[in-house]
Amino acid sequence: MKAHIGDRLVLAGTHVGDSPRVGVILEIRHPDGTPPYLVRWLADGHQGLIYPGPDAHVEPPTPAPAAA
């Protein structure tokens, strides 16, 4: 897994009916983009260092809506 600052880290729910956890990657500890990552979770704003497992994937940042 490789990521960039600003990418979203998505963790699949572990139980039936669980929603995925989504966080924004704030810091990458290795120059090649591999874990661990410092992530700010969108649901509660908590920040933490994570070594994502096989149930996680990285998505590019969501573009901001254009101003009208």
C-alpha positions as CSV (number, residue, x, y, z in Angstrom):
1,M,0.0,0.0,0.0
2,K,1.3,3.4,-0.9
3,A,-0.3,6.8,-0.1
4,H,0.2,10.5,-0.3
5,I,-0.6,13.3,2.2
6,G,-4.3,14.2,1.7
7,D,-5.4,10.8,0.4
8,R,-8.2,9.1,2.2
9,L,-7.7,5.8,4.1
10,V,-10.8,3.7,4.1
11,L,-11.1,0.7,6.6
12,A,-13.9,-1.8,5.9
13,G,-16.3,-2.5,8.7
14,T,-15.4,-5.7,10.6
15,H,-19.0,-6.8,11.4
16,V,-22.1,-7.0,9.2
17,G,-23.8,-3.6,9.1
18,D,-20.6,-1.7,10.2
19,S,-19.9,1.5,8.2
20,P,-16.4,1.9,6.8
21,R,-14.1,4.2,8.8
22,V,-12.6,7.1,6.7
23,G,-9.7,9.2,7.5
24,V,-7.4,11.8,5.9
25,I,-3.7,11.0,5.8
26,L,-1.9,13.8,7.5
27,E,1.7,12.4,7.6
28,I,3.6,9.6,5.9
29,R,6.6,8.2,7.8
30,H,8.4,6.7,4.8
31,P,9.5,8.5,1.7
32,D,8.1,5.7,-0.5
33,G,4.5,6.2,0.8
34,T,4.3,3.0,2.8
35,P,2.7,2.8,6.3
36,P,2.5,3.8,9.0
37,Y,0.3,6.8,8.5
38,L,-0.8,9.6,10.8
39,V,-4.6,9.8,10.1
40,R,-7.4,12.2,11.2
41,W,-10.6,10.2,11.3
42,L,-13.5,12.1,9.7
43,A,-16.2,10.8,12.1
44,D,-14.7,12.3,15.3
45,G,-11.6,14.2,14.4
46,H,-9.4,11.9,16.4
47,Q,-5.8,11.6,15.1
48,G,-3.8,8.4,15.4
49,L,-0.9,6.4,13.9
50,I,-2.0,3.4,11.9
51,Y,-0.5,0.4,10.2
52,P,-3.4,-0.5,7.9
53,G,-4.3,-4.1,7.4
54,P,-5.7,-6.0,4.4
55,D,-9.2,-4.6,5.0
56,A,-8.0,-1.1,4.1
57,H,-7.5,0.8,0.9
58,V,-6.3,4.3,-0.1
59,E,-8.4,6.7,-2.3
60,P,-7.3,10.0,-3.8
61,P,-8.6,13.1,-2.1
62,T,-12.1,14.2,-2.9
63,P,-12.0,17.4,-5.0
64,A,-13.5,20.5,-3.5
65,P,-16.7,21.7,-5.2
66,A,-16.3,24.6,-7.7
67,A,-17.4,28.0,-6.4
68,A,-20.4,29.4,-8.2
